C-alpha cells in the first residue's frame, strides 16, 4: 500500500463538513428550530458508531472459519444460527454479519477505534467493509491504515469516490498475486413486490455481455419470424397464448427475451436432470378465490402474490387441490401415518406446512435440495407421521446426522397456542438444541407455521356476526367487516326468519373448493365460508405453466 498515490493517501478535504457548519450547509442557518433539529439528527447518527463497534466486537467472538473459506463450516454454521436468533435475521444474513464483524476487529482495527469514538460514520464503515469483502487480509489492513489517516470531515460523495479509487488500486495489486481471488459466478432471485421478482446473473463482464447478445439475437430472429408469419398468414412461432395472432403484431423484444430466457431448456451436456419433485404451487385462500376478500396468495409458501394476479393464475388451471386447515388456529389438519418412506401426499403436506428448512433461521426452500427427515429416528421408534417429519436442507440434515442439531417434537402448548377444550387442533412445536450437548449450545422452541390468513378471516367473520347480532345485513353490506353507519336502519328480516343465521345459506355445496368451520357470517349475503367439514380452507391451483399430477 506504500504505492498508493499521494492524493488518495492524504485524503485532503476541500469542503469541511462538521456539526457547527451543518446549519449553513443545510440552508437553515436563519431558522433556530430547524438548526436545532439538524444538530439533533447529527448527534443521533453519531451515536450509531460506538453502538456498531460494540456489536462487531461481540459478533466477532462467533467467528470460526478461515478467511479463505466462504462457508465457516459446521461449528460456524451453528454460531450463525445462534446469531440469527439474537439479531432476528436469517441464517445467511447472520453469516455476513459475523464475517464483517471478524474483518472489522481483525483487519480494520485503526478505523474501528475511530468508529468507537464517534469519528467514523457508521454507514461509511459498512460501505468500506462491503467494498473490501473480496480483498485478502493483507490488502484490507493496508486500506485500514490509509483510511484511518483521512480527515473524515468530507462529503459522502467524496468519501465514496476516494474509497472506490483506493479499493480499485488494491484490486490491481491483488490481481498481480500468484493466487488471484476466484471470479464470482452466481444467480440470485429477489422479490420486488406486486407479484414481481428479479433474477440477477453475476459474472465476468465478457461472459454476461456475450450471453445478453446471444439472447438479443435470438429474440430478434423470433420477432422477424413472427412478423413474416403474420404477413403470409402462416403459423406464428413462439405464440403459446395466441396473443400475437389475436393482436396481429409481433411480441416486443423485451417479452421475447424473457420467454427465451425462462422457457428454453438448458444444455446439460448429457447429464440426466431428474424431474422436479414438486409442482410449483400457488396457494390461495378460498375467500380470495370467491372475490370476497383481497388476501394475497402464496407462491411455494414463501412469496406473496396479489389477489387479482392469484385469481388470474388460478383461473388458467384445470385442476385445483383443496388444503384443509383448522377453523380457529389455522393449523393443517393431520394426515395418517404410513411406512418408512413418506408418501408423495405427505411430502406435499409437509412442504405446505413448512416451505423452508425447519431449522430456525434457515431460509433455504424445501422445494430444492431438501430431504424429508424423521425428527425421532425411524430405527429408534419414530413413526413416519406428519408430526414426526420435517424438511431439512441437505446441509442441516448433515449437521443433524453429526449431532450438532437435535430436534425434539413436543405436544401442542396449552392455552391459546395449543389444543383447546372445543377440540380444535393447535399448531405443533419443535424444540431445537443447536450445538453439541458436550459444548456450547442454544435451545429454541419453534411453533409450526400456520395459515394466518385463515385465522384472520375467522376473526373478521366473528366480529361481523357480533355486529349484526340483532339484525340482518342490509343490501349494501357485501364484504366482511365493512361497518354500517350507525344511523342506517337495517331492513326487516325476511318472512320465516326468526333471527340472524336462520335464512338460506347460499354456497353451502362448495365443499369441493374449500372447507370451512363455524356458523358463517350470520345471514350476511354472499358465499358461506362455513360450508364443509374443514377449516377456512385454501385452494391450491397448480401454477401457470406447471403440469398438475
N, C-alpha and C positions, 0 to 999 in steps of 0.2 A: 504493500500500500504506500510505500515511500515514493512510488512512481506516479501517484495521483497528482494531476495538475494543481498548481498553486491556487488557482481561482476556485477550484472545488474544495480544496482543503481549508482555505481561510474562511469561506462562508460569510463574506462581508455583507452587512445589511445596509441597504440604501434607504429604506423607509422603515423607521422604527415602529414596532407595534408593542404597546405597553398598556397597562391598566390606566395610567394617568392620561395617555394620549387617546384613549378609547372614545370618549365623547366627541372629540373633534373629528376623528376618523369616521365615526358613525353618523356625523352630521346632526348631533343632538346637543351640542355644547351649550346652546342657549336655553335648553329645557331641563331644569333641575330634576324633574320627575323621571324623564327618560334616561337622563345621565345616570341617575341612581340605579335604575333598572339594569342598564347596560353593565355597570360595575358589579352589581349583584350577580348577574349571569356569569360574568368573568370569574368571580370568586367561587361560584358553584362548580364551574368547569375545572378550575384549578384543583379542587379537592379530589377530582377523579384520578389524578396522577398518583398520589400516595395510596389510594384505595387499590388501583390496578397493580402497583408494585407489591403490595401486601398479598393480593390474590395470586400473583405469579410466584411469589416466594412459597406460598402454601402448596400450589399445584405442582411445582417442580419436584416436590417430595414424592410424587406418584410416578415419576418417570422411571422406566425400567429398561428401555431398549436403546441400542446404539444409534447414533445419528444417521448412519448409512442405511438403516433398515426402516422403510416407511411404515411397517407394522411392528408395534412394540412387542409382539409375542403374547403367549398365554397369560403370563403374570401381568404384563402391561394392559392387556385387554380387560383383565379383572379389575385393575385400577381404573381403567376408563369407565367401566360400569359404575364403580363407586363415585367417580367424579360426575358422571352423568346424573346420578341421583341427587348429588349435592348442588350441582349447578342448574338442575332442571333442564338439561339438554339431552339430545340424542347421543348415543354412544360415539358415532362418527364425529360429531361436533366436539365432544369432550376429548377425543384423541388429539384433535388440532389444538385445543386449549392447553392440554398438558405439554404438547410439543413446543408450543410458543412459550409457555412458562419456562421450560427447560432451557430453551435458547436464550430467553431474556436473562435468566440468572447466570448461565454459564458463559455465554458468548457476548452479551451486551452489558457487562457489569457497570461500566462508566456511565452509559446512558440511563441505566436503571437507577443509579444514585440520583441523577438529575430528575428522573421521573418521581422518585420518592420524595424529593424536595420541592415538588410542585413547580419545577422549572422546565419540564418537558411535557407538552400537551399530550394527553393520553391517546387521542386519535392519531397523532403523528407517530407515536411509538408503535401502535398497532400496525400502521401502514408500513413502517420500517421492518417489522417482523414479517409481515405478509410478503413484501417485495424481496426479502432475502432468504426465503424458505429454501430456494433451490441452490443456494450457495453453501459451500462446505464451511466447517468451523473456522478455518484459518481466515477466510475472507469475511466472515461475519464479525470476527474480532477486530479485523482491520477497519471495517466500516464503523464499528463501535468507537474505535479510537478517533476516527476522523469526525464523526457526527458529534461526539461529546465535546469537541473543541469549537463547535459552531456557536455563534451568537444567535439564539433562537428567537430574538425579537424581530422576526421576519413575517411576511405574509404566508399563508398556507400554500399559495401558488408557487412562491419562491422556494419554500422547503421541498415541495413535491418535485419541482424541476431539478433542483440540485441533488436530491436523493436519487432520482432516476439516472442522472448522469453518473453518480458515484456507483450505483449498482451495475450500470452498463459497463463501466470501467472494470469492476471486479469480475463480471461475467467474461469479459475479454481475456483477462488474465487466467481465469479458471479454464477456459477452453484450450489454453496452451499446455495444460497439465496432461500427464500421461493417461489419466483416468477421468475423462470428462463426465459430467453429470448425465445420466441417461435421459434421452428425449422422451417427453411425455406424449402418450397417445391414449386418449380416453374419450368416452361418450357419456354425457351426463344429461339427465332429464330434470327439468324444473317446471313446477306448476306456476302459471302466471295469472290465474283467475279467470272467471267467466267461462269455465269449461275448457280452457285452452292450456296447453303445455308447450314447452320449448325444448328441443333436443339439440345439444351443442356438441360438436366434434372438435377436439383439441389435438393438435399435432403439428409436425413441421410445416411451415408455410408452403413450400413447393407441393407437398402431398395434398394439402387441403385445397389449394388453388387448382391442382390437376383434377381432383375429384369433382369440384364445383364446375369446372369447364366441361368434363365429360357429361355431367348431369344436364348442363345447359344445352349441349349439342344434341343430346337425346331428346330433350323436351322440344327443341326447335324442329327436329325431324318429325316427331309425332304430330306437332301442330301443323306442319306442312302437309302431312298425310291426311289429317282431318279436313283441312281446307280443300284439298283435292277431292276427297270423297264427297264433300257437300256440293261441290261444283258438278261432279259427274253423276251424283245420285247413288254412289256405291255404299258399301258398309263402312261405317265410321269406326276407325280403330280407337282403342282406349276410351270407350264411352260406356262404362259399366252402368251408369244410372240413366243413360239416354238423354242427358242434358244437352249434349252437343247437337243431336239430331232434332230435338224439340226446339232449341233456340236458334238452330240453323247458323251457328257461329262456333268456331273452334275454341277450345279452352285457352285460358291465359297461360303464359309461360310459367307464372308462379304456381298455378294449380297443377300443371303438368310436372313441374319439378318435384312438387310434394308427392304426387301419386307415384312417380317413378322411384322416388327415394323410399317410400313406405310400403309399396306393394311388390316391388321387384324382389325376386328370390336371391339371396346371397350365394356367391360361388364359394363352396367349402372345399373344393379340390378333392372330391371323392369321399370326404368324411361324412359318415352317416349321422344325420342330425335327428335325434328322437323327436317324436311328436310331442306337442305341448301337453303337459299333464292336466292342465285346467283350461277351460274355456275362459275368455275374457268376459267377466261378469259385471253387469250393471244392476245394482240393487236399488229398487225404487219403492218408497212407502206406498201402500195401496191407495191411500187418500190422495197422494200426489198424482197417481195414475188416473184417478177419477176426477181430477181437476178441482178437488175441494180445498186442498192446501198447496202451498208452494214450497214444501220441504224439499231440499235437494236430494238427488240420488247419489250413490257412491260407486265409483268405478274401482273394481277389485278391492273394495273395502277401505281404500286409502285416499282417493281423490274425489272431492265433491263435484257433482255435475248439476248445473242449474236445472230447475224443474222443467222448464219448457224444452230444453235440449234432451233431458231424460225421457220425456214423453215422446219426443220425435224419434229418438233411437229405439225405444221400446216398440213404437208403432210399426217399425220396419221388420220386426222379428216374427217368425212363425210360431215359436214355442216360448212360453213363459214357465218359470218354475216358482212355486209358492214356498216361502220360508216362514214357518210359524214361530211366533215369539210370545212370551208370557204377556198378558194384557196389562199387568201392573209394573213389573220390574223390567220388562223388555228383554229378559234373558232368553236365549234359544232353548226351545223345548228339547229334552234329551232324546237320543236315539238308542236303539237296543244295542248291546254289546255283541261282538262277533268273535272270530277266531284270532290267531296271532296277527295276521295281516289285516289292517283296516280296509273296509270296503271303499269303493270309489265314492259312495254317498257319504260315508263317514268322513273321508278326507275333505270333500267339498264342504260338509257341515263345519268342520274344524277351521277351514280357511275363511268361511263367512264369520265365524265367531272371533277368530284372531287372524287378520290378514297379514300380520307381520310376525317376525320371530318372537317367541314367547318370552325371551329373556328381557327383563326390564332395561330400557334404554336402547335396545337394538331396534333399528328401523328397517332391517333388511326384509323385503317382501317374502311372504310364504309361498308365493306362486313361482319363485325362481330359486333353484338350487337349495331348496329346503327339504328337510327329512321329517317324516312323521315319527315321533318318539313317544315311547311309553314313559310316563312320569315315574311310576314304580315299575321296575324292570319286569318283563314278562316271565323270565325264568325265576324271579323272586316272588311270583304270585300275582303280579299286576295284570289286571284284566284289559282286554282290547275293547275298551269302552270310551265314550266321549269324555267322561270325567277323568280318565287316566291317560289321555292323549293330548299332545300339542305339537305345533310345528316349531322346529328349530332350524336356523340356518346351519349349513354344514360346519362352519367354524365353531359355533357354540355347541353343536352336537358333539364335536370332538372334545371341547372343554368339559362337557358333562361326562364323557367317557373317561377323561383324565382325572375326574374327581374335583375339578375346580368350580363346578356348578352342581348344586344338589337341590333339585326342586322337590317339594312335598305337597301333595294335594290335600287341602283342608275342606271340611264341611262348610256350607254357607254360614256366614256370620249371623248372629241373632239380631233382631230389631229390624230397622228399615233396610239394612243391607242384605238380609237373608230371607229364609223361608218364613212365612207368616202363618197366622192361625187359619186364614181362609184358604190355604193350600196353594198359594201362588209360588212359583219357582224363583228363588233368588239367584243372583249371579254367584258362581263358584269362586274359590280363592286358591292361589298357589303361593306357597312360602318358598322363597329362593334364598339359599345360602350361597353367597358369591365369594369365592376364595377357598382356601384349604382349611379344613377343620383344625389342622395342626398349627396353622399360622394365622395371619390376619385375614379377616373375612367380614362380610356385611350380610345382614338378614333383611329381606324385604318381602312384605305381603302384597300380592297383586290381585286385584279383582278382575274377573273376566270382563272383557269389553261387551257392552250391551247396546241394544237398539235405543239410543237416546231419542230419536225422532218418535218412536212408538210411545215411550213414556211421556214425552211432552204432549203428544196428541191426546192421550188418555186424560192428562190433567186439564187440557183445554176443554175437552168434552165434559168433564165433571163440572168445571166452572160454568160452562154454558147451561148445563142441566140445572144447576142451582139457581142460575139467573132466571130461568123460566120455570121455577118450581111450582108456580101457581097460575101460569098462563102459557098457552102455546105461542110459538114464534109467529110474527106477522109475515106477510108476503115478501117483505124486503130483507128478511133475515136469512141470508143464503149461506153464510160461512160461519164456521165455529168461532166463538169468541168475539164476534162483531157486536159491540154494545148497541142496545136500542135506547134512544133518548128517553129520559125519564118521563117527559110529558106526553109521549106517544101512548095511546091506549091500544092494547092488543086486541086482535079480533076475537069474536066469540068462538068457543070450541065447536067443532062440527057435531052434528047430531049423533048421539050414541056414544060419545067420548066423555067419560066422567072426569078425566084429568090428564095430565101430561103423560105421554108414553102409551096411551090406550088406543091411539088411532092406528092407521095402517102403517106397516113397516116396509117401505119400498126398498128394494135391493137386497132382501134377505136371502136371495138364492144365489148370491155371487160367491159361494164358498170355494169355487174353483179358481178364484182370483186371489183372495187373501182372507185369512181367518180374522176373527175379532173376539172381543171379550167385553163383558159389561152389558149395560142396557141401552147403549146408543145415546142419541142426543136428546132424548126426552120429547119426541114428537117433532124435532126440527126437520124441515123438508130437506130432501137430498138423500144420497146413498147412506145406508146404515152401516157404520163400521162395526157394529156388534154382531153382524151375521157370522156364522161359522163357529167352530169349536175351539179355535186357537186364539192367539193374541191379536194385537193390532195388525200384524202381518206385513209382509213386504212382498212385492212381486219382483222376480229376478229374471228379466229377459236376457237371453244371450246377446252379447254386444254386437253392434253392427259389424258385419264382415266376418264374424266367427260362426262356425258351424256348431249348432247345438246337438249334443248327443241324444 
